[in-house]
Amino acid sequence: MVPGESNPALRICFFNRSYYPDFGATGQLLTELAEDLVQKHGCRVTVVAGPPSRSEQHHGVEIRRAWGTTFRPTRFAGRAANYLTYFLSACLAGFTVPKPDVVVFLTDPPIIGLAALLTARRSGAKLVFLCEDIFPEVAQLVEDFRSETVNRTLRWISRFLIRNSDQVVALGETMRDRLIQQKGADPRRVTVIHNWADCAAITPTAKKNPFALANGLADRFVVMHSGNLGLSQELDTLLDAAERLRAYPDIIFVLVGDGVTRPTLEARAHSLGLSNIRFFPYQSRQSLSELFASADLFVVSLKRGLSGYIVPSKLYGILAAGRPFVAAVEESCEVAAIAKEHHCGLLAEPGNASDLARKILSLYSDRAQAQRLGENARQAALLFDRPRAVQAYHDLFARLK
């Protein structure tokens, strides 16, 4: 480099099917990361994403839309078709992206790293595996399809991509341990960077806010679950807890979001006559502060056996909102570690509706404790704030360049 010449912009290419305007947590987090790398750190960023739109530029990020089917993912066949068509199209799209310094792949779908590897090798770029989920273990526990052949293939792909990545990003310490002990990752090449919330956008605000008032929540004790209503959360347990607490007329359970289990959950709530449960669609990012402030406590749940293979990203928004939570998760889960270290939540046994109901009732009965946990949650959130996480990613990518 010529003396006095400024450093050229870091060029980064991400591969992940979910991206803006997708409502899914992974897509939203990747959107925030990519946009902040452009706007706050001066990087040049391209994302090879999936449907629905044509290629475009959004907030400085160049989005290459790889074609793919858009079958409703309620059955394995539909999900598999969506994954494979996007993957094949993404392989071709990789030949059209500007030559990157760093290629980053996530896990939507779990084979997309092969397309990223092809792009990295072609361009001489460094390869980073941002591990949102660990496969095939996640698929084995949450999919409606079982195939040892598929699992064996995913297991081989996972280990192959880990061996061929210059860095692997884990979302927590338990996930890091899983990658090292079970997938053969080199400990020197595994970095822990937690997911985040935007503490400037989500702040502790008054319970009686426009959203709560408009939806009749301002004078109720609101137990909220917000985010994907999928197969990993074991939300039937939450419905069973609601049934046990139906004698408390001022306690209401609010489920916000969508997912493959929502229709069956709604049908079951109706069949049980649970008038203390309400379902809301996804809310805009602009309304998250009011939505979260409408809750008196949150429930975070994860099916037994998934600890470290999935890290519930919804936790970080709860922390930012300054609300307490009950975590129905295993002791080894990252959520449990944060709850215990920062004294911001209670733990319940996963799958145990009676224990979950007891923990909810304890915070309903002791509002002072709930307030203390919420205040601690907000302090913890500042350690996982969006600018800090984005800075960590930028520093990692810059070191690899």
C-alpha positions in Angstrom: 0.0 0.0 0.0 1.2 3.5 -0.9 2.1 5.6 2.3 -0.8 7.9 3.1 -3.3 5.8 1.1 -6.4 5.0 3.1 -7.4 1.4 3.7 -9.8 0.0 1.1 -13.2 -0.9 2.3 -13.6 -4.4 3.7 -15.7 -6.4 1.3 -18.0 -9.0 2.9 -20.4 -11.4 1.3 -23.1 -13.2 3.3 -25.0 -16.3 2.3 -28.3 -17.0 4.0 -31.8 -17.5 2.6 -33.5 -15.4 5.3 -32.9 -11.6 5.0 -34.9 -8.4 4.7 -37.9 -8.1 4.6 -38.1 -11.5 6.4 -39.7 -11.4 9.8 -37.6 -14.4 11.1 -35.1 -13.7 13.9 -32.1 -14.8 11.9 -33.1 -12.7 8.9 -33.6 -9.6 11.1 -30.3 -10.0 12.9 -28.4 -10.5 9.7 -30.1 -7.4 8.2 -29.0 -5.3 11.2 -25.5 -6.7 11.0 -25.1 -6.1 7.3 -26.5 -2.6 7.4 -24.4 -1.6 10.4 -21.3 -2.9 8.7 -22.0 -0.6 5.8 -23.3 2.5 7.7 -21.1 2.4 10.8 -17.9 0.7 9.6 -17.7 1.6 5.9 -17.7 -1.9 4.6 -19.0 -3.1 1.2 -21.6 -5.8 1.8 -23.4 -8.2 -0.5 -26.0 -10.7 0.7 -27.0 -13.7 -1.4 -30.5 -14.1 0.0 -33.7 -16.0 -1.0 -37.1 -14.9 -2.3 -39.3 -12.9 -2.5 -37.9 -9.8 -4.2 -35.7 -9.1 -7.2 -32.1 -8.1 -6.5 -31.9 -4.6 -5.0 -29.9 -2.3 -2.7 -31.3 -1.6 0.7 -29.7 0.8 3.2 -26.4 0.4 1.4 -26.4 -3.4 1.3 -26.4 -5.0 -2.2 -28.9 -7.9 -2.1 -28.6 -10.7 -4.7 -31.8 -12.6 -4.7 -31.2 -16.3 -5.5 -34.3 -17.9 -6.9 -36.1 -20.6 -4.9 -39.5 -22.1 -4.3 -41.7 -20.7 -1.5 -43.8 -23.6 -0.4 -45.3 -23.2 3.1 -42.8 -24.9 5.4 -45.4 -27.0 7.3 -44.1 -30.3 5.8 -40.5 -31.5 5.3 -41.1 -31.9 1.5 -41.9 -28.2 1.2 -38.9 -27.1 3.3 -36.6 -29.4 1.4 -37.7 -28.0 -1.9 -37.3 -24.4 -0.7 -33.8 -25.3 0.6 -32.5 -27.1 -2.4 -33.8 -24.6 -5.0 -32.3 -21.7 -3.1 -29.0 -23.6 -2.6 -28.6 -24.3 -6.3 -29.5 -20.8 -7.3 -27.1 -19.4 -4.7 -24.2 -21.4 -6.1 -24.7 -19.6 -9.4 -25.3 -16.2 -7.7 -21.9 -16.6 -6.0 -20.2 -16.2 -9.4 -21.8 -12.8 -9.9 -20.9 -11.1 -6.5 -18.1 -8.5 -6.4 -14.9 -10.2 -5.3 -15.1 -10.4 -1.4 -12.4 -10.3 1.2 -14.5 -12.4 3.6 -17.4 -14.8 2.8 -19.8 -15.6 5.7 -22.4 -18.2 5.7 -25.2 -18.9 8.2 -27.4 -22.1 8.5 -30.5 -21.3 6.4 -30.4 -23.9 4.9 -27.7 -26.0 6.6 -26.1 -26.8 3.2 -25.6 -23.2 2.1 -22.1 -23.2 3.4 -21.1 -25.3 0.3 -22.1 -22.4 -1.9 -20.2 -20.0 0.3 -17.1 -22.2 0.2 -17.3 -22.3 -3.6 -17.4 -18.5 -3.7 -14.6 -18.1 -1.2 -12.3 -20.6 -3.0 -13.0 -18.9 -6.3 -12.2 -15.4 -5.0 -9.4 -16.3 -2.6 -11.5 -14.9 0.3 -11.5 -16.0 4.0 -14.5 -18.2 5.0 -16.5 -17.7 8.2 -19.2 -20.0 9.6 -21.7 -18.0 11.6 -23.3 -21.0 13.4 -27.0 -20.1 14.2 -28.0 -23.8 14.6 -26.0 -27.0 14.7 -27.1 -29.7 12.3 -28.2 -32.5 12.1 -29.0 -32.4 15.8 -31.6 -29.6 15.4 -33.3 -31.4 12.6 -33.4 -34.7 14.5 -35.3 -33.0 17.4 -37.6 -30.6 15.6 -38.3 -31.9 12.1 -41.3 -34.0 11.2 -39.2 -36.1 8.9 -36.7 -38.8 10.0 -34.0 -40.2 7.8 -30.6 -41.6 8.9 -29.3 -40.9 5.3 -30.2 -37.2 5.5 -28.7 -37.0 9.1 -25.6 -38.7 8.0 -25.2 -36.3 5.0 -25.8 -33.2 7.2 -23.3 -34.5 9.8 -20.6 -34.9 7.1 -21.4 -31.5 5.6 -21.3 -29.8 9.0 -17.9 -31.3 9.9 -16.5 -30.6 6.4 -17.5 -26.9 6.5 -16.1 -26.5 10.0 -12.8 -28.0 8.9 -12.7 -25.7 5.9 -13.7 -22.4 7.6 -11.1 -19.9 8.7 -13.3 -18.9 11.7 -16.4 -20.3 13.3 -18.7 -18.0 15.3 -20.7 -19.6 18.1 -23.6 -17.8 19.8 -22.7 -18.9 23.3 -20.3 -21.0 25.4 -22.4 -24.1 25.3 -22.6 -23.9 21.5 -18.8 -23.4 21.4 -18.3 -26.6 23.5 -20.7 -28.6 21.2 -18.7 -27.5 18.1 -15.4 -28.4 19.6 -16.3 -31.6 21.4 -18.8 -33.0 18.9 -17.9 -31.5 15.5 -14.1 -31.4 15.8 -13.8 -27.6 15.6 -10.3 -26.2 16.4 -10.7 -24.2 19.6 -8.3 -21.6 18.3 -10.7 -20.9 15.4 -13.9 -20.7 17.4 -15.1 -17.2 18.6 -18.1 -16.6 20.8 -20.3 -13.6 19.8 -23.7 -13.4 21.3 -26.8 -12.3 19.4 -28.1 -8.9 20.4 -30.9 -6.4 20.8 -30.8 -2.7 19.9 -30.9 -1.0 23.3 -31.6 2.4 21.7 -34.6 1.1 19.9 -36.0 -1.2 22.6 -36.2 0.6 26.0 -38.0 0.0 29.3 -41.2 2.0 28.8 -44.5 2.4 30.6 -46.8 -0.6 30.9 -49.8 1.6 30.0 -48.8 2.5 26.4 -50.8 2.8 23.2 -50.3 -0.9 22.2 -51.4 -2.2 25.7 -54.3 0.2 25.9 -55.5 -0.6 22.4 -55.5 -4.3 23.0 -56.8 -4.4 26.6 -53.5 -5.4 28.2 -52.8 -2.4 30.3 -54.7 -3.7 33.4 -53.8 -7.4 33.1 -50.8 -9.3 34.2 -49.4 -10.3 30.8 -47.3 -13.4 30.3 -45.8 -13.0 26.8 -44.1 -15.3 24.3 -42.8 -13.3 21.3 -41.2 -14.7 18.2 -41.3 -17.8 16.1 -43.9 -20.3 17.1 -41.9 -23.3 16.0 -41.1 -26.9 16.8 -38.2 -26.1 19.1 -40.0 -24.2 21.9 -42.5 -26.9 23.2 -45.3 -24.3 23.5 -47.9 -26.9 24.4 -46.3 -26.7 27.9 -47.1 -23.0 27.9 -50.7 -23.8 27.1 -50.8 -26.3 29.9 -49.5 -23.7 32.3 -52.2 -21.3 31.1 -54.8 -24.0 31.9 -53.5 -24.4 35.4 -53.7 -20.6 35.9 -57.1 -20.0 34.5 -58.5 -19.4 38.0 -56.6 -16.1 38.0 -58.7 -13.9 35.8 -56.2 -11.0 35.6 -53.4 -13.2 34.2 -53.4 -13.4 30.4 -51.0 -15.3 28.1 -50.1 -13.5 24.9 -48.3 -15.3 22.0 -46.9 -13.0 19.4 -45.6 -14.2 16.0 -46.2 -17.0 13.5 -44.7 -20.4 12.7 -45.6 -24.0 11.9 -47.2 -24.7 15.2 -49.4 -21.7 15.5 -52.5 -23.3 13.8 -52.4 -26.3 16.1 -51.8 -24.1 19.2 -54.8 -21.9 18.4 -56.9 -25.0 17.8 -55.8 -26.6 21.1 -56.4 -23.3 23.0 -59.9 -23.2 21.5 -60.7 -26.8 22.3 -59.6 -26.3 25.9 -61.7 -23.2 26.2 -58.7 -21.1 27.3 -60.0 -17.6 27.2 -56.8 -16.4 29.0 -54.7 -16.9 25.8 -54.5 -14.4 22.9 -52.6 -14.6 19.7 -51.1 -11.7 17.9 -49.3 -11.5 14.5 -45.7 -10.3 14.1 -45.4 -6.7 15.1 -43.3 -4.1 13.3 -39.8 -3.4 14.6 -41.0 0.2 15.3 -43.6 -1.1 17.8 -41.4 -3.5 19.7 -40.8 -1.2 22.7 -44.5 -0.8 23.3 -45.2 -4.5 22.6 -42.5 -5.7 25.1 -43.5 -3.0 27.6 -47.0 -4.5 27.6 -45.7 -7.7 29.2 -45.2 -8.2 32.9 -42.9 -11.2 32.2 -41.8 -13.3 29.3 -41.5 -17.0 28.8 -38.5 -18.4 27.0 -38.6 -22.1 26.2 -36.5 -24.7 24.5 -37.2 -28.4 23.9 -35.1 -30.7 26.1 -32.0 -31.8 24.2 -31.5 -28.6 22.1 -29.3 -26.8 24.6 -26.3 -25.4 22.8 -27.6 -26.5 19.4 -30.0 -23.5 19.3 -29.7 -20.2 21.2 -33.0 -18.4 21.6 -32.4 -15.0 20.2 -35.6 -13.6 21.6 -33.9 -13.3 25.0 -31.9 -10.2 24.1 -35.0 -8.1 23.2 -36.5 -9.1 26.6 -33.4 -8.0 28.4 -33.4 -4.6 26.5 -37.1 -4.1 27.5 -36.2 -4.5 31.1 -38.6 -7.3 31.7 -38.1 -10.4 33.8 -38.5 -13.9 32.3 -39.1 -17.5 33.2 -36.8 -19.8 31.2 -38.1 -23.3 30.7 -34.7 -24.6 29.5 -32.0 -27.0 30.6 -29.3 -25.8 33.0 -26.6 -25.9 30.3 -28.6 -23.5 28.0 -27.1 -20.0 27.4 -30.4 -18.5 28.6 -30.0 -20.2 31.9 -26.4 -19.0 32.3 -27.5 -15.4 31.6 -30.4 -15.7 34.0 -28.2 -16.9 36.8 -25.2 -14.7 36.2 -27.2 -11.5 36.0 -30.1 -12.4 38.3 -32.7 -11.4 35.7 -34.9 -14.5 35.3 -36.2 -17.7 36.9 -35.7 -21.2 35.7 -38.3 -23.8 35.2 -38.0 -27.4 34.2 -38.5 -27.8 30.4 -41.7 -29.7 29.6 -43.0 -29.3 33.2 -46.2 -27.2 33.0 -46.7 -27.3 36.8 -43.3 -25.9 37.5 -43.7 -23.2 34.8 -47.0 -22.2 36.3 -45.5 -22.0 39.8 -42.7 -19.8 38.6 -45.1 -17.5 36.8 -47.3 -17.3 39.8 -44.3 -16.5 42.1 -43.6 -13.3 40.0 -47.3 -12.5 39.8 -47.4 -12.6 43.6 -44.2 -10.8 44.2 -44.1 -7.7 42.0 -41.1 -6.3 43.8 -39.0 -9.3 42.8 -40.3 -9.0 39.2 -39.2 -5.4 39.1 -35.8 -6.2 40.5 -35.3 -8.9 37.9 -36.4 -6.5 35.1 -34.0 -3.8 36.2 -31.2 -6.4 36.2 -32.3 -7.5 32.8 -31.8 -4.0 31.4 -28.3 -3.8 32.8 -27.4 -7.2 31.3 -28.8 -6.0 27.9 -26.1 -3.3 27.7 -23.5 -6.1 27.5 -25.3 -7.5 24.5 -26.1 -4.2 22.7 -26.2 -4.1 18.9 -23.2 -1.8 18.4 -21.0 -4.0 20.6 -21.9 -7.1 18.7 -21.4 -5.5 15.3 -18.0 -4.2 16.4 -17.0 -7.7 17.4 -18.0 -9.0 14.0 -16.2 -6.2 12.2 -13.0 -6.7 14.2 -13.1 -10.5 13.5 -13.5 -9.9 9.7 -10.8 -7.2 9.6 -8.3 -9.6 11.3 -9.0 -12.2 8.7 -8.6 -9.9 5.7 
